[in-house]
Amino acid sequence: MARNEIEKGKFREQTCAEAMPKIAKMLLKAQDEAREKKQELELVVLSSETNWTSRIVERAQADAITHQAQNEIENEDEEMS
């Protein structure tokens, strides 16, 4: 599932900031069986903005991205019901 979403995502046309919430959503959906548990993602950015060195996304930003992705997933589930 995640591979199909990545291929459809056109991530080469997006900045890291634009792509991270979408990738977080894909990762959380891929772990559907663990959805009842609190999810915590560790995100790393590697881009021209970081001079091509890997930088760990700050915990507050990663938590906000995770929360946004979880809300989007819940909204999708409600719309399907």
C-alpha positions as CSV (number, residue, x, y, z in Angstrom):
1,M,0.0,0.0,0.0
2,A,2.7,2.5,1.0
3,R,4.6,1.8,-2.2
4,N,1.6,2.6,-4.4
5,E,1.0,5.8,-2.4
6,I,4.7,6.9,-2.8
7,E,4.6,6.3,-6.5
8,K,1.4,8.4,-6.8
9,G,2.6,11.1,-4.5
10,K,4.8,13.1,-6.9
11,F,7.2,13.8,-4.1
12,R,9.9,15.1,-6.4
13,E,7.7,18.1,-7.1
14,Q,7.3,18.9,-3.4
15,T,9.4,20.4,-0.6
16,C,10.2,18.3,2.4
17,A,7.8,20.4,4.4
18,E,5.0,19.6,2.0
19,A,5.8,15.9,1.7
20,M,6.3,15.1,5.4
21,P,2.6,15.2,6.4
22,K,1.7,13.0,3.5
23,I,4.4,10.5,4.2
24,A,3.5,10.4,7.9
25,K,-0.1,9.6,6.9
26,M,1.1,6.8,4.7
27,L,3.2,5.3,7.4
28,L,0.4,5.5,10.0
29,K,-2.0,3.8,7.5
30,A,0.5,1.1,6.8
31,Q,0.5,0.3,10.5
32,D,-3.3,0.0,10.7
33,E,-3.3,-2.8,13.2
34,A,-1.5,-0.7,15.7
35,R,-3.8,2.3,15.3
36,E,-5.2,1.8,18.8
37,K,-1.8,2.6,20.3
38,K,-0.2,6.0,20.4
39,Q,1.9,6.5,17.3
40,E,5.2,8.3,17.5
41,L,7.2,8.9,14.3
42,E,10.8,9.8,14.1
43,L,11.4,11.9,11.0
44,V,14.6,12.8,9.3
45,V,15.1,15.4,6.5
46,L,17.8,15.2,3.9
47,S,17.6,18.1,1.4
48,S,19.3,21.1,-0.1
49,E,17.9,23.1,2.8
50,T,20.1,21.0,5.2
51,N,23.1,21.0,2.9
52,W,22.4,17.3,2.1
53,T,23.1,16.3,5.7
54,S,20.4,14.4,7.6
55,R,18.6,16.4,10.3
56,I,16.2,14.9,12.8
57,V,12.9,16.8,12.8
58,E,12.3,18.4,16.2
59,R,9.9,16.4,18.4
60,A,7.3,19.1,18.5
61,Q,7.1,19.3,14.7
62,A,7.1,15.5,14.3
63,D,4.3,15.2,16.9
64,A,2.3,17.9,15.1
65,I,2.7,16.1,11.8
66,T,1.7,12.8,13.4
67,H,-1.4,14.4,15.0
68,Q,-2.4,16.0,11.7
69,A,-2.0,12.7,9.8
70,Q,-4.0,10.8,12.4
71,N,-6.8,13.3,12.2
72,E,-6.9,13.0,8.4
73,I,-7.1,9.2,8.7
74,E,-9.9,9.4,11.2
75,N,-11.8,11.8,9.0
76,E,-11.4,9.4,6.0
77,D,-12.7,6.6,8.2
78,E,-15.8,8.6,9.2
79,E,-16.5,9.6,5.6
80,M,-16.4,6.0,4.5
81,S,-18.9,5.0,7.2
